[in-house]
Amino acid sequence: MVAQRALAARAEGQPLDRLLRIQEIAFQEPVRRQRLEKVATFWFQREGPAPIPEALRVGVISNCVMTSPAP
């Protein structure tokens, strides 16, 4: 899950551009890659402690539905 990878990258002090080059994002077709980049960036820049897994799942689903519904 890209959101989990983003939270882990932030916690480890990795830069955002490194996160955006991971296989799960970089090797997707352009439209899907843009959506995944938005999700990764959102969760990477999110402030505060990492949410519990259930809250993360709900947050990711809600964010995706509101900002960029699947084609």
C-alpha positions in Angstrom: 0.0 0.0 0.0 1.4 3.3 -1.1 0.1 5.2 1.9 1.9 2.9 4.3 5.1 3.2 2.3 4.8 7.0 2.4 4.4 7.0 6.2 7.3 4.7 6.6 9.5 6.7 4.3 8.7 9.9 6.3 9.5 8.2 9.6 12.8 6.9 8.2 13.7 10.4 7.0 13.8 9.5 3.3 13.1 12.3 0.7 9.8 12.4 -1.1 11.4 12.0 -4.6 12.9 8.7 -3.5 9.5 7.5 -2.4 8.0 8.5 -5.8 10.5 6.3 -7.6 9.5 3.1 -5.9 8.4 0.3 -8.1 4.7 0.5 -7.0 4.5 4.0 -8.3 7.2 4.6 -11.0 6.4 1.6 -13.2 2.6 2.2 -13.6 0.8 3.6 -16.6 0.7 7.5 -16.6 -2.8 8.0 -15.2 -2.4 5.5 -12.4 1.1 6.8 -11.6 -0.3 10.3 -11.2 -3.0 9.0 -8.8 -0.4 7.1 -6.8 1.9 10.0 -6.6 -0.9 12.2 -5.2 -1.7 9.6 -2.5 2.0 9.1 -1.6 2.6 12.9 -1.4 -0.5 13.4 0.7 0.4 10.8 3.3 4.1 11.7 3.2 3.3 15.3 4.0 0.7 14.5 6.6 1.6 15.7 10.0 1.1 13.9 13.3 1.6 10.3 14.3 0.9 7.5 11.9 -2.7 6.4 12.1 -3.7 2.9 13.2 -4.2 0.5 10.3 -8.0 0.7 10.3 -7.9 4.5 10.3 -5.3 4.5 7.6 -7.5 2.3 5.4 -10.5 4.4 5.8 -8.5 7.6 5.3 -7.0 6.3 2.0 -10.3 5.2 0.7 -12.0 8.5 1.6 -9.2 10.6 0.2 -9.2 8.7 -3.1 -12.9 8.8 -3.6 -13.1 12.6 -2.9 -10.0 13.7 -4.9 -9.5 11.3 -7.8 -12.2 8.7 -8.4 -11.0 5.7 -10.4 -11.7 5.9 -14.2 
